[in-house]
Amino acid sequence: MTGFVGPFVVAAVSERAGIWALSEPLVYRSGADLIEVPVGFKTDGASIPWFLTWLWPRWGWYVRPAILHDYLSRRVNT
């Protein structure tokens, strides 16, 4: 089975800046593999250019994959 497992819970770190942190781990299962984004990982949601946010807000059904993408990108680039 492939997909996200468990709850998706975030808490505002800086509402004005639009920064949020995971309050629960974000877990993705791909077959037998698990990827866990840890509690405290900070995000601004999906990386949508400001002039398109009227059409696609930063927070929508696509935010879990966006956070997983950001986490994996940071792991590779550090």
N, C-alpha and C positions, 0 to 999 in steps of 0.2 A: 504494500500500500504506500502511496506517495501523497504527501501533503503536510499541512501544518497541523500540529497536535496541541491540544490544550487551549487555555485562555490567552487572550491578547489584552494586556493591561499596561497602560502607560500613565505617567504622572507628569504634570508640568514642572519643568525646571525653570524656564523663563518664558512665560506666556507672551510677553511683549516681543521677544526675539523668535518665538515659535519653536523653542527647543523643548523636547520631551525626553523622558528616560523610561526604559522598561522597568516595570514593577514586578513582573514575572518573566522568567526566561521565555524567549520565542523559540519554539522547537519545530524543526522541519525534518520529516522522515522521507528518505528516498530509498526504497527497498529496505535493506538491512542497515543502512547508514543513517545516523542522526546528526544533525547540525544544530547546535544550541547557541543562540545569541544570548549572552549573559544579562542578568539583572543589572541595571545601571547604564546599559548601552544608550548613548544619547543619539537622538534623531530629530530631524526637522520634517519627517514624513517623506513623501515622494519628491524628487528633485524636478519640480515643474517650474519652468520660467515664469516670472511674475506676471508677464503679460498674457499668459494662458491660464492662470489660476481661476478665471471666471468660468472657463470651460471644464477644466480638470483641477479640482481642489487638491491640495497637498495630502489630504486625508480622504481616502475612499477605499473601495474594495481591494485596491492594488497596493495598499500601504504595507502589508506584511511582506510581500515579495520585495518591495522597495527597501525595507529595513534589512532583510536578509542580504540583498545585493550590496548595500552599504557596508554591512559587517564583513562580508567576504572580501570586498574590495579593499577595505582597510587592513585586513589580515594579510593580504597578498602584497600590499604596498608598504608594509612596515617591516 
